[in-house]
Amino acid sequence: MQNYSDSNQTSEGSGKPYTDLEITDKYIIREFGDDIDPIELMWHRDNEDRTIEILGETDWAIQLEDSLPTSLNSRIFIKRHEWHRVIKGTGKLQLKIHLDWFIASRF
């Protein structure tokens, strides 16, 4: 498996398989285009816990480490450093990434 995190992905046109539409200290709104090559959706790990929520409906899927692919139509929690990948469906995928480190730091 190849390892990369959000911090070493570059902007569109230079290797990033998505576009960040909005970034705050609580969440990121991210979009994967309908023309993306599925090979770009590599297994990776992130440096923080996160919960992802789909904006709209989709037939795209997610696969977590040691699990079969699952629907993205309900919230998914991804632990820090857990291997995962997105599996391309039809149309665009737009999601909201809740940065759980921010939520946890408030308590």
N, C-alpha and C positions, 0 to 999 in steps of 0.2 A: 504494500500500500504506500502511496505517496503522501507525505506529510506537508501541509502548508496551512497557514492560518490567515484570517482576515487581514492581519497587519502586513503580510507580504504579498498581497494581491494589489495589482496596479490598476490604474483607471482604464475605462473602456478604450479599446483601440490598442492597448498594450498588455493584454493578457487576462483581464478580469472577466469572468463569465457572467457578471451581473452589473447592474447600475444601482447605486444607492441614491434614492430619490429624496430622502430626508434623514438627517442624523441628529439625534438629541442625546443627552446624557442618560435617558431612560429607554430609548428604543431607536431602531433603524427601520426605515421603509425601504425594501429592496425589491428589484424587479429583474427577472430572468426573461430575456426575449424569446419569442416563438421561433426565431431563426437560429438559436444556439445549437451547436454541434454537441450531441450527448457526450462525446469524449471529453469535453471541457468540464463536465460535472464529476470531478474526481473525488475519491475518498479523501477526507481531511479531518483535522481536529481543530477546535478553537480553544483559546486560552481562558475562556470564562464560561460559566453556566449561562444558558439562555433558554428561553421559551419562544417557540415560533408559532405564529398565528397567520393563517391565510386570509388575504383580503379578497373576498369573492369566492367563487367555487372553482375547483380545478380537478383534473385527473392526474396531475403530477403526483409523485410519491416521494417518500423519504425512506432510506434504509439506514438503520442504526447498527452499530457493531453487534455481531452475533445474532442478528434478527433478520427476518424476511422484510421486504418492502411493505410499507404501510401507507394508507391514505394520509394526505395532508389536510383533510377537511375538519380536523379537530386540533386543538393545541397540542404541541409536542414539546416535552422538556428534553434538553440535551445537556448532559453533564460535561463539565470542563474536561477536555482531552479525550472525550468519547469519539471514536471513529464514526463518521456518518457521510452520507452523500445524498444528493437530490437526484431523482430519476425523472427525466423529461416526459411530459405529457403533451397535450395539444394546447395551442395558444400560449399566451404569456403567463408567467407565474409572478404574482405580487404578494409579498409577505411582510409581516411586521415582526421584527426580532426584539423581544423584550429582554433587556439586559439585566438579568437576575442579580448580578453583582451589585447593581445600583439599589435594587429593592432590599437585598440582604444587608447592605451597609447602613440602611436607615433604622435598623432595629438593634 
